[in-house]
Amino acid sequence: MRLHRVLRRNVSVFCASLAFATSGLHADIIATDNNVPSIMDVGGTEDDPATYILGLAGAISRDVGNTGAYVGLSSSYNFLVVASGSTLTSKGGIVGSGSASQYNMVALTGSGTSWAAGDRIDVGKDGSNNHLSVEEGAHITVGKTYVGLTGTAHHNTLNILGAGSSMTVSSSTGITLGSYGSNNILRVGYGGTLTTGMAYIGFNAGANDNEAIVYGRGSTWSLKQLSIASYFDGTGNALTIEDGGLVRVSGYYSLNSAVAINSSDNNFLNFNDGFLAIDGDATEIIAGLIDDGAFRIWDGSTWQIAGVDDLLFGYFDNDSDALAFSGYTELGGYTILTNVAGTAIPEPSTYAALAGCAVLGLAIARRYQRGRR
């Protein structure tokens, strides 16, 4: 199992902020509750960030109006905490707006805590090293989302972590991880869920080394269509699914465009005991992607290009067989792909059906390879 560096320091800063607040406002507590402004840009330092807390003593609702919520408009080390079941409402949101706006953060934490963010959220519009984290049952709703919008926006992160934590991106435009920016990260883990329309990882030329990671049983990214650097010439972009995580693709415009990966420029979909499910019979599409070298598997120390013998996939026409194969419900009618080590142990009564799917998948892949030579 690969370990992920989740921003543990965020939690310690949050707890420290609350501790300061209980004994009177510390110098770094700029505003709380109804005094939290729409523009949070006082700026601070790594050891003393300018902190804004919504939900200091309990649940509160705060609408910052049509200007949107800006955390780090032109300065660094601004920190917004939304907690205690509180609700933030805004027309939009930006974490790290200008190129000099770095190390700004928004942390939503706790069951019932939410941000209704309107049309759009940018995590790193022009700035770098900015973070948005949704944890411990919190939720965000927004129209569309960009993580690393411009060429100066790098090393920004969006985290949806923990059972009950979720983010819904309602626009068909969905989410873009690395529009022009590089080294940006999306994490969905520990049972968190992300629901989006389209999903682009490394959209424009120069958008390199962006990575989405879905990890842990129950962690699910449901999306309409997946593109990994398939429009322009970004390099080193990836989606990694591991430790039982699930990426589910449905509602696409056409089955042939459900998953597109520009593997010729070292962009990949990585498997380390995770699952990809595509609505419909996508076995031919998966066979083509295998032939293109678009999938990799983790061998314990490095990522290796996966061949047909490294993967197991098939079309499951009913929920029970899909559940036995993946451990996830409501995947009847989906084609499911995983590396062999990631498959669940089925009940004896389902062995025959699963074996048939595996043989079918391998036969299709091999037939596809012969046809391309």
VMD Tcl script that draws the C-alpha trace (Angstrom):
set ca {
  {0.00 0.00 0.00}
  {1.33 3.40 -0.93}
  {0.96 6.02 1.80}
  {-0.50 9.42 0.96}
  {0.62 12.59 2.59}
  {-2.68 14.06 3.70}
  {-2.38 17.56 5.08}
  {-2.23 16.60 8.74}
  {-0.82 20.01 9.59}
  {-4.12 21.54 8.53}
  {-5.89 19.78 11.36}
  {-3.30 20.86 13.93}
  {-3.57 24.48 12.80}
  {-7.37 24.24 13.02}
  {-7.23 22.82 16.54}
  {-4.69 25.42 17.58}
  {-6.94 28.16 16.22}
  {-9.89 26.93 18.26}
  {-7.72 26.66 21.37}
  {-6.60 30.27 20.97}
  {-10.16 31.39 20.42}
  {-11.54 29.79 23.56}
  {-9.29 31.92 25.74}
  {-9.75 35.13 23.79}
  {-8.80 36.07 20.24}
  {-5.24 35.32 19.35}
  {-3.46 37.67 16.99}
  {-3.99 35.32 14.07}
  {-7.80 35.08 14.50}
  {-9.01 37.80 12.17}
  {-12.78 37.19 12.24}
  {-15.32 34.64 13.40}
  {-18.91 33.67 12.60}
  {-21.04 36.57 11.28}
  {-17.95 38.77 11.02}
  {-16.26 36.51 8.48}
  {-15.94 38.71 5.35}
  {-16.17 37.74 1.70}
  {-12.53 38.72 1.07}
  {-10.10 37.03 3.48}
  {-6.77 38.56 2.58}
  {-5.03 39.95 5.67}
  {-2.20 37.46 5.17}
  {0.04 35.80 7.69}
  {2.97 33.44 8.01}
  {3.41 29.68 8.14}
  {3.52 29.75 11.95}
  {0.88 32.45 12.33}
  {-1.69 32.31 9.49}
  {-4.50 34.82 9.25}
  {-7.37 32.64 10.44}
  {-11.11 33.00 9.89}
  {-13.51 30.64 11.71}
  {-17.14 29.99 10.85}
  {-18.73 27.87 13.57}
  {-16.57 28.84 16.52}
  {-19.14 28.07 19.22}
  {-21.68 26.07 17.20}
  {-23.51 25.85 13.90}
  {-24.06 29.13 12.07}
  {-25.10 30.13 8.55}
  {-23.17 32.84 6.72}
  {-23.96 34.23 3.26}
  {-21.11 36.43 2.04}
  {-23.12 37.72 -0.90}
  {-22.63 37.98 -4.64}
  {-18.94 38.88 -4.51}
  {-17.98 35.28 -3.81}
  {-15.60 34.05 -1.12}
  {-11.90 34.83 -1.66}
  {-9.29 33.24 0.59}
  {-6.00 34.81 -0.43}
  {-6.81 37.47 -2.99}
  {-3.27 38.84 -3.20}
  {-1.58 37.57 -0.02}
  {-0.47 34.25 1.50}
  {-1.24 32.15 4.57}
  {-4.93 32.92 4.90}
  {-6.90 30.10 6.52}
  {-10.69 29.68 6.56}
  {-12.22 27.03 8.84}
  {-15.89 26.07 8.46}
  {-16.93 23.73 11.27}
  {-19.58 22.63 13.78}
  {-22.27 21.99 11.16}
  {-22.07 25.56 9.83}
  {-23.05 26.61 6.31}
  {-21.13 29.03 4.09}
  {-23.00 30.40 1.07}
  {-21.31 32.33 -1.73}
  {-21.67 33.04 -5.43}
  {-18.29 31.45 -6.08}
  {-14.97 30.85 -4.39}
  {-11.25 31.25 -4.98}
  {-8.46 29.86 -2.81}
  {-5.25 31.56 -3.93}
  {-6.27 34.13 -6.52}
  {-3.14 36.06 -7.53}
  {0.24 34.63 -8.49}
  {1.62 35.84 -5.14}
  {-1.23 34.16 -3.23}
  {0.31 31.01 -1.83}
  {-0.33 28.60 1.04}
  {-3.93 29.67 1.51}
  {-6.37 27.07 2.77}
  {-10.05 26.31 3.32}
  {-10.92 23.44 5.66}
  {-14.48 22.18 6.03}
  {-14.84 19.70 8.85}
  {-17.61 17.89 10.68}
  {-20.96 16.33 9.89}
  {-23.45 18.85 8.51}
  {-20.80 21.42 7.68}
  {-21.23 22.68 4.13}
  {-20.29 25.23 1.51}
  {-22.84 26.16 -1.16}
  {-20.30 27.74 -3.48}
  {-22.44 28.84 -6.42}
  {-21.07 28.80 -9.94}
  {-17.41 27.96 -9.50}
  {-14.50 27.19 -7.19}
  {-10.84 27.75 -8.13}
  {-8.17 26.16 -5.96}
  {-5.12 27.99 -7.21}
  {-6.37 30.44 -9.83}
  {-2.94 31.95 -10.39}
  {-1.42 31.00 -7.03}
  {0.43 27.88 -5.94}
  {0.41 25.61 -2.87}
  {-3.20 26.42 -2.00}
  {-5.53 23.84 -0.50}
  {-9.20 22.99 -0.08}
  {-10.02 20.12 2.25}
  {-13.42 18.53 2.97}
  {-13.27 16.17 5.94}
  {-15.21 14.31 8.64}
  {-18.61 14.41 6.94}
  {-18.56 17.92 5.45}
  {-19.97 18.70 2.00}
  {-19.49 21.15 -0.90}
  {-21.88 21.88 -3.77}
  {-20.66 23.95 -6.73}
  {-21.21 24.37 -10.46}
  {-17.66 23.68 -11.73}
  {-14.17 23.44 -10.26}
  {-10.62 24.17 -11.38}
  {-7.53 23.06 -9.48}
  {-4.47 24.77 -10.96}
  {-6.08 27.11 -13.48}
  {-3.15 29.01 -15.04}
  {0.48 28.26 -15.73}
  {1.58 29.81 -12.42}
  {-0.88 27.66 -10.44}
  {1.04 24.59 -9.29}
  {1.07 22.24 -6.28}
  {-2.52 23.05 -5.32}
  {-4.65 20.34 -3.70}
  {-8.30 19.41 -3.31}
  {-9.08 16.71 -0.71}
  {-12.36 14.90 -0.01}
  {-11.51 12.64 2.91}
  {-13.46 10.48 5.31}
  {-16.75 8.60 5.39}
  {-19.64 10.98 4.74}
  {-17.38 13.69 3.27}
  {-18.52 14.65 -0.20}
  {-18.35 17.17 -3.01}
  {-20.88 17.59 -5.81}
  {-19.83 19.46 -8.96}
  {-23.11 19.85 -10.81}
  {-22.17 21.45 -14.15}
  {-21.54 19.20 -17.14}
  {-18.20 21.04 -17.42}
  {-17.31 19.31 -14.17}
  {-13.78 19.47 -12.79}
  {-10.42 20.29 -14.35}
  {-7.26 19.25 -12.53}
  {-4.44 21.20 -14.14}
  {-6.00 23.44 -16.77}
  {-2.63 25.03 -17.51}
  {-1.01 24.37 -14.13}
  {1.22 21.45 -13.13}
  {1.74 19.21 -10.10}
  {-1.77 19.70 -8.76}
  {-3.44 16.92 -6.78}
  {-6.99 15.70 -6.19}
  {-7.54 13.14 -3.41}
  {-10.70 11.18 -2.68}
  {-10.00 8.86 0.22}
  {-11.03 7.07 3.40}
  {-14.63 6.71 2.20}
  {-15.07 10.19 0.73}
  {-17.16 10.69 -2.41}
  {-16.87 13.05 -5.36}
  {-19.58 13.50 -7.99}
  {-18.79 15.51 -11.12}
  {-19.74 15.98 -14.74}
  {-16.79 15.84 -17.13}
  {-13.34 15.35 -15.61}
  {-10.11 16.58 -17.20}
  {-6.67 15.75 -15.79}
  {-4.03 17.85 -17.54}
  {-6.16 19.77 -20.02}
  {-3.91 22.18 -21.95}
  {-0.37 21.94 -23.30}
  {2.06 22.53 -20.43}
  {-0.32 21.08 -17.84}
  {2.00 18.34 -16.59}
  {2.25 15.93 -13.67}
  {-1.23 16.45 -12.28}
  {-2.69 13.48 -10.42}
  {-6.06 12.39 -9.08}
  {-5.98 9.63 -6.45}
  {-8.99 7.60 -5.31}
  {-8.10 5.26 -2.47}
  {-9.71 3.18 0.22}
  {-12.79 0.96 0.23}
  {-15.93 3.10 -0.13}
  {-14.06 6.02 -1.71}
  {-15.87 6.78 -4.95}
  {-15.53 9.25 -7.79}
  {-18.63 9.23 -10.00}
  {-18.16 11.16 -13.23}
  {-19.62 11.63 -16.65}
  {-16.55 11.35 -18.84}
  {-12.81 11.03 -18.14}
  {-10.04 12.69 -20.13}
  {-6.38 12.32 -19.15}
  {-4.45 14.80 -21.34}
  {-6.39 13.62 -24.38}
  {-6.93 17.06 -25.95}
  {-3.45 18.61 -25.95}
  {0.09 17.51 -25.14}
  {0.35 17.50 -21.37}
  {2.69 14.88 -19.92}
  {2.92 12.85 -16.74}
  {-0.75 13.22 -15.77}
  {-2.49 10.33 -14.05}
  {-5.51 8.92 -12.30}
  {-4.58 6.39 -9.61}
  {-7.19 4.03 -8.15}
  {-6.04 1.92 -5.24}
  {-6.81 0.07 -2.04}
  {-10.37 -0.71 -3.09}
  {-11.30 2.75 -4.38}
  {-13.82 3.06 -7.21}
  {-14.11 5.38 -10.22}
  {-17.52 5.09 -11.89}
  {-18.17 6.54 -15.36}
  {-21.75 7.01 -16.59}
  {-23.91 9.54 -18.39}
  {-21.27 10.13 -21.09}
  {-22.13 11.57 -24.50}
  {-21.01 8.39 -26.25}
  {-19.48 5.14 -25.05}
  {-16.39 5.65 -27.22}
  {-15.61 8.91 -25.41}
  {-16.28 7.66 -21.88}
  {-12.55 7.26 -21.11}
  {-9.78 8.89 -23.17}
  {-6.08 8.70 -22.23}
  {-3.13 10.16 -24.13}
  {-0.68 7.42 -23.14}
  {1.77 8.34 -25.90}
  {2.83 11.33 -23.78}
  {3.20 9.33 -20.54}
  {-0.28 9.90 -19.17}
  {-1.82 6.89 -17.45}
  {-4.58 5.34 -15.43}
  {-2.92 3.46 -12.56}
  {-4.30 0.44 -10.68}
  {-3.19 -0.77 -7.27}
  {-6.15 -2.92 -6.21}
  {-8.74 -0.36 -7.32}
  {-11.73 -0.52 -9.66}
  {-12.85 1.33 -12.80}
  {-16.51 0.84 -13.78}
  {-17.91 2.08 -17.09}
  {-21.65 2.00 -17.72}
  {-22.41 -0.34 -20.61}
  {-20.37 -2.95 -22.45}
  {-17.01 -1.20 -22.71}
  {-14.88 -4.32 -23.15}
  {-13.71 -3.29 -26.63}
  {-12.75 0.16 -25.35}
  {-10.76 -1.31 -22.47}
  {-9.05 -3.73 -24.83}
  {-7.98 -0.80 -27.00}
  {-6.63 1.12 -24.03}
  {-4.64 -1.92 -22.91}
  {-3.19 -2.19 -26.40}
  {-2.26 1.51 -26.24}
  {-0.39 0.98 -22.96}
  {-2.72 3.34 -21.11}
  {-2.93 1.31 -17.88}
  {-0.24 0.67 -15.28}
  {-0.10 -1.54 -12.21}
  {1.93 -1.17 -9.01}
  {4.45 -4.00 -8.58}
  {5.38 -3.08 -5.02}
  {8.07 -0.58 -5.93}
  {7.32 0.97 -9.32}
  {4.52 1.46 -11.83}
  {4.63 -0.97 -14.76}
  {2.70 -0.90 -18.05}
  {-0.11 -3.45 -17.75}
  {-0.72 -6.14 -20.34}
  {-3.78 -8.31 -20.78}
  {-2.53 -10.84 -18.24}
  {-2.16 -8.18 -15.54}
  {-5.79 -7.06 -15.57}
  {-9.19 -8.65 -15.09}
  {-12.30 -7.13 -16.64}
  {-15.69 -7.98 -18.00}
  {-19.22 -6.80 -18.53}
  {-21.58 -7.65 -15.64}
  {-25.26 -7.64 -16.55}
  {-26.55 -8.01 -12.98}
  {-25.85 -6.44 -9.61}
  {-25.04 -9.66 -7.75}
  {-22.15 -10.70 -10.00}
  {-20.82 -7.13 -10.08}
  {-20.99 -7.00 -6.27}
  {-19.16 -10.31 -5.92}
  {-16.42 -9.10 -8.27}
  {-15.94 -5.57 -6.93}
  {-17.58 -5.36 -3.52}
  {-19.67 -2.41 -4.74}
  {-23.44 -2.29 -5.21}
  {-25.45 -0.97 -8.16}
  {-22.88 -1.86 -10.83}
  {-25.07 -4.22 -12.82}
  {-24.83 -3.17 -16.48}
  {-21.25 -1.91 -16.03}
  {-17.92 -3.09 -17.38}
  {-15.54 -3.37 -14.43}
  {-11.75 -3.36 -14.65}
  {-9.16 -4.04 -11.95}
  {-5.73 -5.57 -11.57}
  {-5.95 -9.25 -10.64}
  {-4.82 -8.74 -7.05}
  {-7.65 -6.30 -6.45}
  {-10.60 -8.63 -7.06}
  {-12.88 -9.60 -4.22}
  {-13.26 -13.24 -3.18}
  {-16.58 -14.35 -4.67}
  {-19.07 -16.83 -3.31}
  {-18.74 -20.30 -4.90}
  {-21.99 -19.87 -6.80}
  {-20.58 -16.91 -8.72}
  {-17.26 -18.46 -9.80}
  {-18.60 -19.63 -13.14}
  {-20.03 -16.22 -14.05}
  {-16.85 -14.41 -13.03}
  {-14.63 -16.85 -14.86}
  {-16.72 -16.32 -17.97}
  {-16.29 -12.56 -17.71}
  {-12.54 -12.89 -17.22}
  {-12.15 -15.18 -20.22}
  {-14.32 -12.85 -22.29}
  {-12.24 -9.84 -21.33}
  {-8.94 -11.51 -22.13}
  {-10.26 -12.91 -25.40}
  {-11.48 -9.49 -26.51}
  {-8.19 -7.85 -25.56}
  {-6.13 -10.41 -27.44}
  {-8.38 -10.26 -30.48}
  {-8.09 -6.49 -30.45}
  {-4.28 -6.71 -30.31}
  {-4.16 -9.10 -33.26}
  {-6.41 -6.80 -35.25}
  {-4.12 -3.79 -34.64}
  {-0.95 -5.58 -35.85}
}
mol new
graphics top color blue
foreach p $ca { graphics top sphere $p radius 0.5 }
foreach p [lrange $ca 0 end-1] q [lrange $ca 1 end] { graphics top cylinder $p $q radius 0.2 }
display resetview
